[in-house]
Amino acid sequence: MNFQFSNLLGAPYRGGNITFKKDVLLLSPVGNRVSVTDLQKSESTTLRCENGKSVSRIEVSPDGTLLLSVDEDGRSILVNLHTQQVLHHFSFKGPVSALKFSPDGKLIAAGVGKLVQLWRTPGFRKVFAPFELVKTLAGCHDTVTCIGWSSDSCWLVVGSKDLTARVFSVNKLDELRAVTLSGHRDVLVGAYFSKPLLREDDIAVYTVARDGALFEWKFLPNEKVYIGVEDEVGTKKLKTSVNLTTGKWVIAEKRFFKQTAKLTTCDYHQGLSIIVVGFSTGIFGIYQLPDFTCFHLLSISSKKISTATFNAAGNWIALGCASLGQLLVWEWRTETQVLKQQGHYFDVNCLAFSPDSQYLASGADDNKLKLWNVASGSCFVTFTEHTNSITAVLFLPANHVVVSASLDGTVRAFDMVRYRNFRTFTTPTPTQFVSLAADPSGEVLCAGTLDGFQIYVWSVKTGRLLDVLSGHEGPVHGLSFSPTSEMLASSSWDKTVKIWDVFEGKGNVETFTHTHDVLTVVYRPDSKQIACSTLDGHIHFWDPTDGVEVASIDGRRDIKGGRLMGDRRTAENSSSGKSFTSLSFSADGSFILAGGSSKYICMYDVAEQVLLRRIQITNNKALDGVLDHLNSKRMTSDGPLDLIDDWDSDDDDNFKQSYKQLGSSLPGTKANHGRPIARSKALQLAPTGRTFAAATTEGLLIYSIDDNLIYDPVDIAIDVTPETIYDALEEKLHARALVLALRLNEPMLIRKCIEFVPPEEITTVVSSIPVNYLVTLCTALGEYISNSVHLEFLLIWCQEVVVIHGKTLEARQAQMLPALRGLQKNLIAVHEDLSDLCSSNLYMLQYLSTAPSPVSLAPVTP
C-alpha cells in the first residue's frame, strides 16, 4: 500500500516557457510540476519534484543533466534529471522574468526585476552554499524581459521594458561599461547574438520588440585587436574574446513583420540563422536572417501564442498557447506536426480504468472525453460529441467500449476500435445525467439523473429504454452494480441508499436511511458489503443481504486541513464542510480509498475502520485550500492580497500560469474570482490493485506501488565502448557489462555478456537490468535461442526475466509485445524441433534409459 506519485495526465499547459532536452525530449510546466514528453516514443511523464507555486520559468543545462525550475515567487529547485531528485532549493528573492544557462554551462543568468544576476552553476556534490553569486549587472531602468548569451559565454545582451537592450561583459575588463542599444518603440521580447564571436568585423545582435520590429545591430570596432580578459578569480585567459565595449554599435537593418497583432514570443537558432516569432492572433512565422526571408507563416489558433522554442538541431519548433492549454511541435522542413497535445482545460469530473488496467478514460467540464494509455501517459483519442459537462464514465466488461454520461441529456457509447460514437441513449423528456453503472455482463446500462430523480435503464445491444426506476426524492449521484449478482445500489441527496432488482423489476428491494445526504455508493468486489459516504464526512458500511449497518468511519478529522482564502475559521475547525465524494474498494476489499472536498486522499482499513494513510494531492500554494495557516499581513480591506490582480501589463501572462474557471466568460459573472480549490472529484483503483487515479484540480494524478522511475546507472557515463565492456567482464562485473552492451545494442556483445554470466548469478543480473532495456534484452534472447546449443541456460534466463520483471512486462504491453512474440516464436520452433526428434527416437531413449551401463557389464579383473 505504499503508493507513490507516478504521473500526471490531462493537465493543460497554462503558461511559462518550454524547452528541449536532447532534441527529442520536450519539457513543459504543468502547475507546480514539470512534464517531460518523449517525441520519438510518444511517452509523457511528470517529474516527482514539486515547486511551491506554479512554475513560471524552466531551463535545462547544456549537457542535459540539470533542470532549474522557478515558480512565480522566484523560489527555485535544481533537479537531477537522471534520478529526478532535488539537489538544491534556492530563492531569487523576487519573480524571475528571464532565465538562461551559459553555453558552457558554468553560469546561470537570471533577470530579477531590473537586475541581471549571474550565479555559478551548482554541481552534484553537497555544499553549504550551492548557488554562488558571481556578479550583478545593473543599468536597466525597468524589468528585464529577455537574455541572450554569446557563444563564448563572455557576453550578455539583455532586453528590458525600458525599450532598450544592453550588452554586458561577464568577465572583468579594464574599461567596464555597458553598451546601450536604443531605438525600439515597444517592449523587447528577444535579444540574440547572430553568430559565434570569431571576428570583430562580423559581429551582430538581433533585437525583437513587441510591435513587430526586428533590428540588426552591427559592431564597428575602433581597433581590430583581441584583448586579454580577467575572470572573477584573477586568472588570465587566452586572448580569444573580443571587446564589444570599445567600438561602436549601429543599426544595420530595420525589419518589420507587418502583422496587425502584437508579437508575443520569439526564439532564434544561431546555427541555422533562423528565427520563429509568434503573435497574439495565433499566427507564427519562420524567417531566415539576415535576408529576412519568410519560410512559413501559419496559424495554429485564434489565441495568443505564449511561448516558442527551437530544439538543438533546429528542425523542430515547439509552440505553446496558454489560452487553450495547447502544445504543438512543428517540423518546419517537412511541414508536419510531430505533437499536438491538449489536456482538459477545465476540471476533470470523472474517470474510469479499463478492465485490463491499460487504459484510462476521463471526462471534464470542457465537454471532452479523453482516453489515455496509462503506461505511456499519452492521450490517443478525444471524443467531442457531448455538448455539456461530462459527469460519469465507465468501461464495459468487453474492454473495447467506453460509455459516458453528460449534462446535455445523453449517454453515449464509444467504440475503442473504430473510435466512433456507435450508440446514443436518450430519454423521452430532456434530463441531466450525473451517474452511470453497467451490469457485470455489460448488457444493461443504468444512469441516474440530476433533476428528475429517476434511474433510466437501457439495453446496450438495442439502445432501447427498458425501464425507469422511480423512488428517490433527490439527485441520484451514485450508482453501483453488484459484481456477482443482479442488484443495483443507488445513493441520493434524499439521505437514502436503495437496492434495486433491475431484471425482476417491481421497484426497490430495500432502503437504507441516513441522517445526511448520501453522496456516493460503491459495492465491495465480493458483493457482501456496500459503502456510502454522507455529507457529514462519514463512511457507512452496510450488509446488503441482511440490510444492517455493520460499521461506520468518522472521516471528518482525517479530511480536515487547508484553509480557504475566505474562511473565517482555522483549518483545525473547518472540518464541518468537508466530505467524501468518491469511494473505491481494493481488489480484495481489505481497504478503501476516499477522496472529496479536501487536499487529502484517505486510505482506510475496512475491517478495523482505522486510517492507514493520508496522501496530499498537491503542494501548489497557487491553489486555495493547500495552506493550513494564512498570513494575516496579506489581508486588506478589499480582501486577500493574493486575489487582487495587480499586474501592470498583459505581457507578463507569458510566464504566469493562469487557472480559469468554468463560466467566467458568461455575462454577469466575475472572471477568475478567487482561486481554484484543491480537491479530488473522483478516484478509482485499477483492477490490478497496484495503481489508482484521482481526478483533481490539477489533472489526473496517477499513483502506483510499482516504482516507475527508470534510472540507468550508466546513462550519465560517456565511456561506453566495447573496451569498457571487456574490462567489466574481466573484472567479473557481469551486470554492468550487460547493461553497457544493451546500451550499445550490439548483438554480439550482448550475446557474449549473456554467456559469461554463471547460472547461479542469473537472478542477480536480471534484477539489475533497467526497465528501459527489457525490450532489447528480450529481442536478443529470442535471436540467441534460435541458434544456440545452450538451451537450458537460456531457458533459465527467460524464466528469470518473466518472474522478476513480470509486472513491468504486463504494464508495458504495447512496447514489449513485439519482442515477446519473437521470443515465443523461437521457443516454439525449438520445442517443435526437439519434440520431433524425441518422438522419432522414443523407444531408443527408453531402451537406453533401462539398459545396463557398459561399466556394469565389463568383466571383473582379478
N, C-alpha and C positions, 0 to 999 in steps of 0.2 A: 504493500500500500504506500510505498514511497514514490508517489507521483511527483515528477519534476516537469518544469516547463519544457515543451518540445518545439512548438511552432506557433505562429500567429497567422491566421488566414483571414481573408476578407477585409483587412484593414486598408482603407484607401490612402493614397498619397495626399496629404493635407498641406504640404509646404516644406520649405527647406531645400537645400541643394542636393543633387545626386551626383555620384561619381562612379568611376570604373576601377576595377582591380584585375590585373592580368588579362585585360581586353575582353574577357567573356563574363566576368562577374560584375553585376550591377548592384550597387549599394544605394539604398534609399531610406529616408526616415519614415517610420510609421509610429506616430505617437511618441513615446519616450524610448522606443527601441529602434533598431536598425535592421532592415530586411536585406538579405543577400539573394539575388536571383542569378542562377547559372543559365546563361542564354543558350549554351550548347545542349545541355541536358534537360532544359525546361523544368528545372527544380528551383523551388523557393524555400528558403529557411530564414528564420529570425534569430538573431543573436540573443543569448540569455541575459546579457547585461542590460541594465536599465539606467537611464538618466533620471534626474529628479523631476524634470518637466519635459515638455515636448521638445524634440530635437530641432534645432534651427540650423546648425552647420555640422557637416561631417567632412573629413579629409583623410585620405589614405596615404601613407608614406610611399615614396617612390619604389621601395623594394617590396611593398605589399604585405609587410608583417605587422604594421601598427595602424590602428584606427583611432583618430581623435574625434570624439563626438561631443558637441557643445549644445547645451539647452538654451532656452530663452533668457535665462538669467545670467548666462556666462559661466555656469558650472559645467565642467567637462570631465570626461573619463577617457583614459588611454587604455585601449583594449589590444591584447594579443590576438590577432585574427586566426592564428593556427589553433590555439587552445580555447578561444572565446573567454579568456579570463581577464578581469580588470586589473591592470597593473598599477594605475595611479588615479587618484581623484585630485582635481585641481579647479580653482575658481579664478577667472579672469577679472573679477570684481566689477563686472558690467556686461551688458549684452555685446556679443561679438557679431559684427556686421560683415566681416571678411576673414577668411582663413585660408592659409596656403603653406604647404611644405616647400622648402627649398629643393631644387633639382638634385642636390647631393644628399638630401635627407638629414642634414645636420641641424637645420634651424626650422622653426615654425614662426611664420609671420601672422599676427592676429590684429585685426582692426577693432579696437575697443574705443568707442566714442570718436574723438578727434585724434587719437594717438594710434601709432602702429608699434606694437610690441614684438620684439624678436626674442624667442625663447629657444634654448638649446633642447634638441630632441632627447627625451629620456631613453635610457636603454632598458634591458630586460632584468638588470640586477636591482636589488632593493637598496635604495639610498635614502638619506634623511630628507633631502630636498630634490626630488627628481626633476622638477621644472626650474631651470636657472635662467633668469632674465639677463640677456646679453646686452640689449640696447633698446631704448625707447626713442622712436622717431616722431618728432613734433613738427608742426608747421601748418597742418590742415586747419582750416577755420570752421569746419563742420564735420559731420560724421563721415568716416571712411566707408566707401561703398565697394571698392574693388582693389585687388593687389595682384601685381604681376612680377614674376622673378625673371632675371636674366639667366641664360644657360649656364654661366659660370658661378651662379649663386652669390655674386658680389654686388648686384644692383637690384633695386626695387623701384617699380613705377606704381604709384598709389593714386587712385582717384577718389574724390570725395564729393559731398553735396555742395561744396562751395564753387562748383563748376570748373575746377582746375584739377590738373594732375601734377604730381611731383615725383622727381627722380631722386632717390636716396642711395647713399653708399652704405653697404653693410660693414665694410672694414674702415679702419681709421686712416684718414688722409690728411696731408698737410693743410690743404685748403678744404675745410669741411663746410660745405653749404649745399642746400637742396635746390635743385633747379625746378622752377615753376613753369608749367605748360598751361597757359590760359588762352581762352578763345571760344570755348563752348558756351552755349546759351541754356543748357539744361544739365541736370544731374548726370554724372558719369556712371555708366553701367559696367564698362570693361576697359582695361588698360593692359597692353601686352607689348613685349619686345618682339620685333618682327622676325628675327633670326638669331642664331648664335653670334656672340660678340667675338668676331675674328679680326675685323679691320675697322679702324676708326672712321674711314670714309664710307662705310657701308652699314651704318647703324641707324635703325628707325624704330619708332614707337607708334603703335596704333591706339587711339583713344576713341571710345564709342559712347555717345550720350543718349539720353532718353528720348530726345526729339528726333532721333534717326540720323544724326550726323556722325560721320567717321572721319577723323583727322589722322593724317600721316605726318609724323614729326621726324625730320632728318637732323642728324647731328653733324655740325661743321666744326672740326677740331681746330684750335689755334696752332698747335704744334703736333705733328704726326709722330709722336713718340709714345712708347709704353712706359708706364711708371711702376715703381715698386710700391706695394701697399703693405700695411702692417695690420695684422689681425688683432683681436681683442686681448690676447695674452702677450703681445710684444714680439712674436716670432716673425721673421721676414718670410715673405712668399716670393715665388718666382715672378718675373716680370711678364705675366700672361694676361693681366687685366688692363683694360683701357680706362682712362679718366674721362668720365662723362660730365665733369663739372667745369672744366677749363675751356670748353668750346662754346658753341652757340647752337641753340635749337631753333629751327624754323619750320613752318608748316609747308610741307611739300605738296600735299594734295588735300582737298576737301571733297569728301564724297557724301552723298545723301541717299538714303534708302527709299525716299519718296513714298512713304506709307502714311495714311491719314491717322493711324493709331500710334500709340506710344511704344517705344522699344523697351521691352521689359527684361530681357536676358540675352546674353551672348557668350560665345566661347570661341577661342582661337587655337588652331593647331599649328604649332610652329614648324613642324617638319614638312607639312604639305602647303603651308601658307594659305589656308582656307579659314573662313570664319562663318559661324552659324549664328543667326540672330532670330529672336522670337518677339512677337508683338502682342499687344493686348487684345487683338481681334482673333487670335488663334492662328495667325499666319507665321510661318517660319521660312527663312531663306538661307541658301548656302552660296557664298561668294568667294571667288578667287582673288587674292590680293598679291601684288598691288594693282593689278589691272581692273579690279572691281567687276569681274565677270560673274554674272548670276548663273549658277548651275541649276538650282531648283528654287521655286517659290510656291509653296504648298500650304494648305490649310488643314489642320487636324481637328479643329473645333471652333466654336464661336466665342470661347472664353480665353482669358489671358494665359499665355504660356509663362509658367513661373520659373522654370529652370531649363537649361540646355547644356550639354557637355559632350565632348568627343571622347572616344576611347583612345588608348595609346597608339594604335595603328592608324587611327583617323578614318576608318571605313564605316564605323557605326556612330550614330548620333542618338543620344538619349534625351527625350523631351518630357517634361512634367507639367501637368495642368492641375493646379490645386483646386480650382473651382469645380472640376468634375471628378477629382480623385483619380486621375488617369496618368499612366506612364506609357511612353511609346519609344521603342528603339527602331531607328530607321537606318537601313543600309543605302546610302545615297548613290553609290556606284551602280547597283542593280535595281534601285528604286523598289525595294521590297521591305516589308515590315518583319523585323526579327521578333518583336514582342509588342503586344498591346494588352496592357493589364489595367483592370479597373475593379476595385473592390466595392463592397457595399458602402454607399455614401452616407446612408442613414443607419439607424440602429438595427442590428440583427435581432429578429424576434424569435426565431425557431431554428432547430437543426435536427438532423437525424443521421445515424450511421446506417450503412448498408449491412445486410446480414453477414457478409464476409469481412466487414470492417475495413474494406479497401477504399470506400468512397464515403463522402460526407456531403449532405445536402443542407443548404442554408437559405432561409427566406428573410427578407428585411422590409423596412418601410419604404424602400425605393422601388417596390413592386417587382423585384427581380428574384428569380430562383437560380442559385448557382450550385454547380456540382464540382466537388473538389476531390483530387487524388490525395489521400492522406499521406502516403509515403513521399511523394514529390512536392506536395504543398502547392500545386498548380491548379487553376480553375480551367477545366476543359470544355465546359459548355455553360451558357447562360440563357435562361428562358425568360422572355419578356411579355408573355401573353397576358399576365394579370394587369389590371388597371388600378389596383389599390393595394394596400399593405398586405403582405403575406403573413399569416398568423400561425400556421401549423404546416408541418411537412413530415412525411414518413415514406419509407421504402416498403414495398410489398415483398412477401417472402420469396418471390421468384427472383429477386435481386436485379431485375432489369427494368423495373417500373418504379417511378417515384411520383408521389401524389402530394399536392399542395392545396391548402385552403386559404381563402383570402376574404378581405372585407368587401370585395367587389361582388360578392354573392355567388361565386363559382368555386367548385372543387375540380381541379384539373389533374389528369393523369398523363405523365410524360414517358415516352419510350426512350430508354437509355441507349438503345442500339441504333435507332434512326434519328434520335434527337428531335422528336416531334411531339406535339400535343395530340394524342390519338383519341382522347375522350374527355368530355367536359360534363360535369354533373351539376345540374341546376335544380331549383325548387319552383313550385307553382307561383309563389309570391316572392318578391325580392327579399333577401335576408343577408345578414353578415355572419360569416363563419369564423370561429375562434379556436376550435379544437378538432382533432381528427384521430381516428382509430380504424384499424382493419383487423379482421379475424385472422386466426393462425393460418388458414388456408389461402388467404388473400382474395377470396371471392366476394366478401361483403365489406362495404365501406360505410363508416358512420362519421357524421360531422355534427358538432354542437354549434349553436347559434348564439349571437350576442343580444339580439333584440327580440326574437320570437320565443326564446327559452325552450326550444324544441331540439330533438335529435333526429336527423334525417338519415335514412338507411337506403343505400343503393346497391345494385348488383354491378360488380366491376366488369363482367363479361358483356352484359347487355346495356349498361348505363341506365337501366330503368329504376325509378324510385320504388322501393319495396314497401317502406313503412315510415311512419312519422311517430316518434315516441314523445309523448307529452306528459307533463307531471311536474317539471321544475318551475319555480316561480322567479328565477333569476338567470343571468347569463350562464351558459354551460361552458365553463372554462377548462374542464378536464375530462378526458375520455381515455379509457384503457380497457382493452380486451384481455380476457384471461388467456394465458399462453397454452393451457391444457384443456380448457372447456369452452363452452359457447356463451359464457356470461360476459356482459359488458358493464363496467363501472363508470359512473358519471358523477362529476362534482359540480356544484353550482354555488353562486353567491346567495342562494336562499338557505345556506347553512346545512345542506344535506348532501349525502352521498347515496346514490341509488344504484342497485344492482338489477340489470335487465336481462331477461332471456330473449335475445333478439330473434332466434329462429322459431321459438314457440309462440312469440307474440304475447298477447294478453297483458301488456303493461309491465309495470315494475314488479320485481320479486320481493325486494326488501329495501327499506330506507334506514340509513344511519344518520341520526340527528346530532348536530354540533351546536356549540354556543356562539360560534363566529362564522363568518363567511368562509366557505371552503374554496381554496384557490386552485388546487390540482390534486389528482389522484393517480396512483400507479399500482399495478399488480406486481407481486413478487414472482420471480420466474417459475416457482413450483405451484403457483396459484393458491397457496394455502394462507396467504395474507395479503392485505392491501394497505397501502399507506396514503395518507392525505394530509395536506398542510392547511392550516387555517390562518385567518388574518391576525390572530393574537401571537403568532410566532411558534405555535405548537405543531408537532407532527404526531398524528394519531395512527395507530396500527389496529386494524380490525381483522377478525376471523370471518371471511365471507360465508363460510358454511354455517357456523353457529350464530353469526350476527352479533358478536360481542366484541367490545374493545379490549384488546389484550395488553396494550402498552401505550405509553404516551411520552413524548420528549418535549421538554420546555426549552426551545432554542433561542429565547429572547436574549439571554445573557451571552450566548455564543455569537449571535449575528450582530450584536450591537457593536458600534465602533464607526468612527468617521463622522465629523460634524459638518453640516452644510453651512454655506455662507449665511443663509437666512435663519438658521436655527437659533432660538433663544435659550436652548438648554445645551448642556455639555454633552459630549459623546457618551459619557457614562450613564446619562439619564435619558438618552434619546432612543431607547430600545422599544418604546411603545408603538412606534410606527413601522417597525421592521418586521418582515415576514418572509417566509419561503414561498417562492412562486414556481419552483421546479424541483422535482424529485427524480431519482434514478437509483434502482437497486443494482447491486453487483450480480454477476452471473450465478453465484451460489447463494445469494440472498443473505450473506453474512453481514454486509454493511450497506449503508445507503448514503448517497450524496444529496445535498440540499443546497440550493442557491436561490437568491432573491434580491431584495432591495438593500443590498449591503455590498461592501467591498470584499466580503469573505465568502468562501465556499466551505461548507462544513461537512465532515465525514463522521457518521455515527455508527456505532456497533448496534445491530438490531436486537441481539439477544440481551445485552446488558444496558442498552439505552444510554450509552456514555459517548462523549465526544472523543473521537480518535485523533482527528487532525483538523486544523483550520488553515485554509490556503487563501492568501491575499492575492487577488487577481491582478492588481496593478499598484505601482508606487508613483504613478504620474500625478504630481501635485497640480497640474493644469486641470484636472477633473475635480469636481465637487464631491465631498464626502470621503476623501482619502486621508486628510489630516484629522487627528483626534483633538488637537489644540490649535486654535486660531490666534493670530497676533492681534491684540486689541489696538495696536498702533495703526493698523490698516483699516480701521473702521472710521468712516467720516459721516457727516450729517446727511450726505446723499447716498449712503450705503457703503458696502465694502469697496475699498480702493481697487481691488483686483478686478471688479466688474465694471469699472469706469474705463471706457475706451479713450485713452489719451494719446493715441498715436498721431503724430503730426503730419503724416503723409501716407499715401497708399502704396508707395513702392516698398515699404517695409514688409508687405504681405509676402514678398518673395521668400523670406526666411522665417516668417512667423506662421506656425501651423494654426489653422482655424477649424473649430468644431461648429458646424451649423446644425440647427435643429429643424426637424420636420415642421413645415407650416410657417416658418419665419418670414417667408416672402408673401404670405397672404395679406390682403388688405385688412387693416385694423389690428395687426399683430406686431409685437415688438421683435425686431430682428436680433438674434443672438442675445436674448435677455437671460443672463445667468449662464452658468457653466453646465456642461453635461455631467450627470451624476454617475459615479462609479457603481455599477450594479451588474448582475447577471440575469438575463431574461429567461434563459433556457440552458439546460445541461443534460448530457446523456453519456452513459458509459458504453463503450464499444462492446459488441458481443464477445470479443475475445477477453474482455476484462482487464486488459493491460493499458488501455487508453481511454480517456474521457475528454469531451469537448464542452466548452462553455461559451454561450453567446453573450458577450459582454459589450460594454460601451465602446471599447476599442476594437472589437472584432471577435473572431472565433479563436479562442485560446485552446491549444491542444496540450494536454498533459499526459505523460506516458511514464510507465515504470521502466521501460527499456531506455537505456542511455543511447540516444540518437546522435550524440556528439561524436563525430568521426575525427579522431586525432591520429595523424600519421606521424610517427616519431622520426621518420627520415625525410619528411616533406620539406623541412627547413634546411636540409643539408644540400650542398652544392657539389659534393664529390661522389655522386652516384655513377660509378663507372664499373666495367667488368673487373678491373683490377681490385676495386674495393670489395666486390662480391667474393672473389677468390681469396682475398685476405681474411674475410669473415669466415669462410669455410675452413681455412687452415686453422683459425683460432677456435673452431667448433661453435661459432655463433650462428647456429642454423636458422633461428627465427629472423635475425637481422639480415642474413644473406638472402633468405627467401623474399622478404619484404622489398629489399633492394632490387632483386630480379623481377618481381612483379611490377615494380615501378618502371623499370626499363622496358618491360613487356617483351623480353627476348625469349622465345620458346626454348631454345637450347639451354640458356642459363637457368630458366625455371625448372626444366627437367633435371638438370644437374643438381640443383639445390634440393629438389624433392628426393633424389636418390641418396643424397648424403645424410638425410635425417634418419637416425636409428629408429626402429619400430617403437621402442619404449618412450621416445620423445615426441612422437607424432601428436599426441594430445596437447602437449605444452606448446608446440609450434603452431598448431592450428588455432589455439585460443588466442595467440598473439597477433594473428593476421587482422589488419584493419578491415572494417566493413567495406570500404570502397574498393578493395582489391579482391573481393569474393568472386566477382564475375570473371576476372582474369584467371583466378586460380581454378575455378570450375571448368573454364574453357581449356586450360592447359591439362587438367586431369583427363578430360574427355578425349583430347587428342593423344595423350600419352598411353592411355589404357588400351587403345585400339591396336597398337603395335609394340606392346611390351610383354615380356615374359614374367614380370614381377606382379602377377595378378593379385595374390593375397595381400601383398604390400600396398598396392594401390586401392584395393577394396577397403583396407583399414583407413586410408586417407579419406575416401569418400564417406565412410561411416562417421568419422570424427567431424568432418565438415558439416554433415547434416545434424548431428547430435548437438554440437556446440553452437552452431550458427543457425539452427532451425527456425527460430523466431524471426531472425533477420531475413532469412530466405522467404518466409511466408509474407512478411510485411513489405518486401520489395519484389513482389512477383513480376511486375512489369519489366524490371531491369534484369532479373535473374532467370526468367523463363527460357530465353534462347540458349543460354549456357547450360541450364539443367536439362533441357531437351536434347542437346547434343551429347551430354554425358550419358543420359539414359539410353539414347540410340546406340552408342558404342558399347554400353554394358549389355544391352540386349543382343547385339551382334556377337560379342564374346561368349555370352551364355548359350546362344544357339550353336556356335561352333563346338563348344565343349560338350553340349548335350548330345549332338550328333555323334561325336567321337566316342563318348561314353556309351551311348545306346548301341552302336555297332560293335563294341568290344565288351558288352555287359558280361557275357559268360566267361570270357577270358579273364576279366577282372575278378569275377567270383572264384574262378579256379586258382588264380594267383594268390588270392587272399586266404584260401583254405589249404592250398598245397603246403607241405612242409618246406622249410627253408633248406637251401643247399648245405648249410653248415650242419644241420641235424642229420642229414643223410650221409655225410662224409664218414669213411671208416675211421675207427679209433686206432690211433697208432700206439703200440705198446711203449 
